[in-house]
Amino acid sequence: MLAEEKMVASEIAEALGISTVTVYRYRDRYNIPMKEASRGRKPNGDRSGQRFDDKVRFLASAGATVSDVAAKLQVPVAVVKAVARKYGIPIEGLN
């Protein structure tokens, strides 16, 4: 219903108290049309230009754990785990 009100995923997530990733999963699972945010969205409005997986890789190479990276980048642990698995990034705490 919130998607029908032309809210973007981050607004829906905030309104429901869930993560944006969860909103996208439900959108994909149930084929829900949703207003898209601007292209190239980055976690927490990051404007550094550095790719998210590169940040995870850098922090992991410095010895950070999954939970350390999640805290530093202000994202859920599940997001860090998903990125590490997708890009084959060795990181402590990835089971």
N, C-alpha and C positions, 0 to 999 in steps of 0.2 A: 504494500500500500504506500509505503514511503517512497518507493521508486516511482510510483505513478505521480507523486507530488513533485517530481523532477528534482529529487535530492540526489546528490552524488554519494558514492559509497562511504566516504569518510564522514559525511553528515549522518547517514543512516547508522553507521557503526556507533557514532557518538550518542545518537538519540536512543539506541537500544542497549548501550553499554557493552558492546561486543567489539571484536577486532575487525578491521577493514578486510582482512583476509577471509574471515568468516562470511562477511557480506558477499564477497566475490565468489566464494564456494557455493553459496546458496543461489546466487544469480546464475552461475554456470550449471548447477545441478537442475534447476527448475526453469531454465531458459527465460529468465525475467529480464525484460528490457529495462535499462537503467541509463540515466544521464551520465555521461562520462566526464570525469574531471579533465583538466587540461592534460595534453599528452606529456609523457615523460614524468609522470608523478614519481616522487621520491619520498621515502619515509620522513616524516616530521618536517617537511618543507625544506629539506637539505638542498642547498644550491651550490655545493662544492664542485659539481661536475664529475666527481668520482663515482664510478659504478658501485652499487651496493655490495655485489659479490667481491669486488676488489677490497672494499673496507673490511669485510669479514675475513678474507684471505690475509690481509695485512695484520689484523689483530690476532688471528689464530697463529700466524707465524711468530708473533711476539710472545706466545705462550698463554694467551687468554683462553678461558674456557667458554663453552656455549653460553652459560649464564652471564659471564663477564661481558661478552660481545653484545648480548641482548641488552644489558643494562647500559653499556656505553652508547649504543646506537638507538636506544629507547624504542625497541621493538620487542614483541613477544619471543620467548625462547623458541617456540615452534617455527617462527619465520627464519631464525638463524639456522636451525637444524635443516629446514627445507632447502635453504640456499646452499648450505655446506654439502648436502647430499647431491643436489643437482649439479654442482660444479666440482664435486670431488675434492672438497677442501678438508684436509685432515685437521680435526679440532677436538680437543679433550671434552668429553661429555656427550659426544655424538654416539648414540647406541643404535 
